[in-house]
Amino acid sequence: MISLPLVYTILALIAYTSSFWYLFMHLMSKRAPNHWFIGIVLGLGLLLHAGVLYSDMVTPFGINYDVFNLMSFTSALMLLLSILYSTYRPVIALNLIGIPVAALGLILGFSFSQPRQFIELHSLGLDIHIILSLSAYAVLLMATLHAILLWFQDRELKNKQKRRILVTLLPSFQAMESLLFDMLVTGFFLLTLALGFGFFTIDNFFAQHLAHKTAFSIVSWFVYGSLLIGHYKFGWRGQKAIRFTIIGFFLLAVGFIGSKFVLEMILNK
């Protein structure tokens, strides 16, 4: 018997695939794609994707934070933000990256998530903290990848290369840089909320081995905050913005991945 999540997965993949090829063919032929069509089809795909996530993650025993569910959640959020940003920035071509990422995350989540494993019963506040943290990491990862693209694009512009691949394929440097700060503002806001919920919902950071992760997250928060203040008050941009973005996410990654490595591989906890 075919399950409802399987039907949702197939329909979501059809929506993702059709919108990808529609956008790809229009951009390759230098025709303007219909933004409404892209938004409606991808929106339908994301709703179906959300239905699959809900069936996998929300259980009677609590939220299932299986790694493949988290990959599926992160990929869907990245595509959603890509769609939203392209409604007011001329960066619709970046959906050609977001669509396959979401499709791959959906396939991995549906195929490999373990429905009866990795389930912990948390308070509502702690679950909100976890979801906000994952969302902040996803957005700031997007910003970091975007900053790397900007670095290569800036390098092509400055070196005056004959074959400017990224300059040709990507939107203008100004549009890309504006989008970078949109992502940073969104990620900084989510990270602020995540830290706030964490302080109010987690009783003892040291007893739960969260001091290391929290310290790096706070330092990262200051790095991103400094960059945003520097940009809007002093006009920081270009290579300085790229460096701050990468350093900020590096600190987040060290806090998150480093903590898991120490706890699971060294302390066996």
LUMSE-898896 format. One line per field, with one value per residue (C-alpha): x, y negated, z negated; residue in three letters. Coordinates in steps of 0.25 Angstrom, whole numbers, plus 5000, padded with zeros to 4 digits. Layout:
N
c1	c(X|...)
c2	c(Y|...)
c3	c(Z|...)
aa	c(ala|...)
end
This chain:
269
c1	c(5000|5005|5007|5003|5017|5022|5011|5015|5030|5027|5018|5028|5039|5030|5028|5043|5047|5037|5041|5056|5055|5045|5055|5067|5062|5057|5070|5078|5070|5071|5056|5050|5043|5029|5032|5018|5018|5032|5027|5013|5020|5031|5022|5013|5026|5030|5016|5017|5031|5026|5016|5027|5035|5023|5020|5035|5038|5026|5023|5015|5028|5034|5041|5050|5063|5069|5081|5073|5061|5070|5076|5062|5058|5070|5069|5054|5057|5069|5060|5048|5058|5064|5049|5046|5059|5057|5043|5050|5065|5069|5074|5064|5075|5080|5068|5075|5084|5073|5063|5073|5078|5063|5060|5073|5069|5055|5060|5070|5060|5049|5058|5068|5061|5059|5044|5047|5061|5067|5054|5055|5044|5047|5039|5033|5043|5055|5049|5047|5061|5066|5058|5062|5077|5076|5069|5080|5091|5084|5083|5097|5102|5095|5101|5115|5113|5108|5121|5130|5123|5124|5139|5141|5132|5140|5153|5148|5145|5158|5167|5159|5159|5154|5145|5137|5128|5122|5121|5113|5105|5102|5094|5102|5112|5104|5091|5099|5105|5091|5086|5098|5094|5079|5083|5092|5081|5072|5082|5086|5072|5069|5082|5078|5065|5072|5081|5070|5062|5074|5077|5062|5060|5073|5075|5090|5099|5111|5103|5098|5112|5107|5118|5127|5116|5110|5123|5126|5112|5112|5126|5120|5108|5117|5125|5112|5107|5120|5119|5105|5107|5120|5112|5100|5108|5122|5119|5127|5126|5134|5145|5143|5129|5133|5144|5134|5124|5133|5139|5126|5121|5134|5132|5118|5123|5134|5124|5114|5123|5134|5124|5118|5132|5137|5124|5122|5136|5144|5135|5125|5113)
c2	c(5000|4986|4977|4963|4957|4965|4958|4945|4948|4952|4939|4930|4936|4934|4919|4917|4924|4916|4903|4905|4909|4897|4887|4894|4893|4879|4874|4882|4876|4862|4861|4855|4866|4864|4861|4864|4878|4881|4877|4884|4897|4897|4892|4905|4913|4907|4910|4924|4925|4919|4930|4941|4934|4933|4948|4951|4941|4940|4952|4955|4957|4943|4937|4947|4940|4951|4945|4948|4941|4929|4929|4929|4918|4909|4911|4907|4895|4891|4892|4884|4873|4874|4872|4860|4853|4854|4847|4834|4836|4839|4853|4863|4871|4875|4884|4893|4897|4896|4906|4918|4916|4917|4929|4936|4933|4938|4951|4953|4950|4959|4970|4971|4965|4974|4972|4979|4974|4961|4957|4948|4942|4927|4915|4906|4895|4905|4910|4895|4893|4905|4901|4886|4891|4900|4889|4879|4889|4892|4877|4874|4886|4880|4866|4873|4881|4868|4860|4871|4868|4853|4855|4863|4853|4841|4848|4850|4835|4830|4840|4836|4850|4853|4864|4859|4871|4866|4851|4857|4867|4860|4847|4834|4832|4821|4830|4842|4833|4827|4842|4846|4835|4839|4853|4848|4840|4852|4861|4851|4849|4864|4866|4855|4862|4876|4871|4864|4876|4884|4875|4876|4891|4898|4899|4902|4900|4906|4919|4921|4919|4907|4897|4899|4898|4886|4878|4880|4876|4863|4860|4863|4854|4842|4844|4844|4832|4824|4827|4822|4810|4807|4809|4800|4789|4789|4795|4808|4817|4825|4834|4829|4834|4847|4849|4846|4855|4867|4865|4864|4877|4884|4880|4886|4899|4901|4899|4908|4919|4918|4920|4933|4938|4937|4942|4954|4958|4955|4955|4965|4957)
c3	c(5000|5004|4992|4992|4989|5002|5010|5004|5008|5022|5024|5018|5027|5039|5035|5032|5045|5054|5048|5049|5064|5067|5060|5067|5081|5080|5074|5085|5096|5089|5088|5075|5067|5061|5046|5042|5048|5042|5028|5029|5033|5024|5013|5015|5015|5002|4996|5000|4994|4981|4981|4982|4971|4962|4963|4960|4949|4941|4933|4920|4913|4917|4929|4937|4939|4948|4956|4969|4965|4961|4975|4981|4972|4975|4990|4990|4982|4992|5004|4997|4994|5008|5013|5004|5007|5022|5021|5018|5023|5037|5033|5038|5045|5031|5030|5039|5027|5017|5024|5026|5012|5006|5015|5010|4996|4998|5004|4993|4982|4987|4990|4979|4966|4955|4950|4936|4933|4928|4921|4908|4901|4899|4894|4904|4901|4903|4916|4921|4917|4925|4938|4937|4936|4948|4956|4952|4956|4969|4973|4969|4976|4989|4986|4985|4998|5004|4999|5005|5019|5017|5014|5027|5035|5029|5033|5047|5048|5042|5051|5064|5068|5083|5078|5067|5063|5050|5055|5067|5060|5047|5044|5043|5032|5025|5026|5020|5009|5005|5004|4995|4985|4986|4982|4971|4965|4965|4959|4949|4945|4944|4936|4926|4924|4922|4912|4905|4904|4900|4888|4883|4886|4882|4867|4866|4878|4871|4866|4881|4887|4895|4890|4901|4912|4905|4904|4919|4922|4914|4921|4934|4931|4928|4941|4949|4941|4943|4958|4959|4951|4959|4972|4969|4961|4968|4981|4979|4992|5002|4996|4982|4982|4988|4978|4966|4972|4973|4959|4953|4958|4955|4941|4941|4948|4938|4926|4932|4939|4928|4917|4923|4927|4912|4906|4915|4920|4908|4896|4902|4897)
aa	c(met|ile|ser|leu|pro|leu|val|tyr|thr|ile|leu|ala|leu|ile|ala|tyr|thr|ser|ser|phe|trp|tyr|leu|phe|met|his|leu|met|ser|lys|arg|ala|pro|asn|his|trp|phe|ile|gly|ile|val|leu|gly|leu|gly|leu|leu|leu|his|ala|gly|val|leu|tyr|ser|asp|met|val|thr|pro|phe|gly|ile|asn|tyr|asp|val|phe|asn|leu|met|ser|phe|thr|ser|ala|leu|met|leu|leu|leu|ser|ile|leu|tyr|ser|thr|tyr|arg|pro|val|ile|ala|leu|asn|leu|ile|gly|ile|pro|val|ala|ala|leu|gly|leu|ile|leu|gly|phe|ser|phe|ser|gln|pro|arg|gln|phe|ile|glu|leu|his|ser|leu|gly|leu|asp|ile|his|ile|ile|leu|ser|leu|ser|ala|tyr|ala|val|leu|leu|met|ala|thr|leu|his|ala|ile|leu|leu|trp|phe|gln|asp|arg|glu|leu|lys|asn|lys|gln|lys|arg|arg|ile|leu|val|thr|leu|leu|pro|ser|phe|gln|ala|met|glu|ser|leu|leu|phe|asp|met|leu|val|thr|gly|phe|phe|leu|leu|thr|leu|ala|leu|gly|phe|gly|phe|phe|thr|ile|asp|asn|phe|phe|ala|gln|his|leu|ala|his|lys|thr|ala|phe|ser|ile|val|ser|trp|phe|val|tyr|gly|ser|leu|leu|ile|gly|his|tyr|lys|phe|gly|trp|arg|gly|gln|lys|ala|ile|arg|phe|thr|ile|ile|gly|phe|phe|leu|leu|ala|val|gly|phe|ile|gly|ser|lys|phe|val|leu|glu|met|ile|leu|asn|lys)
end
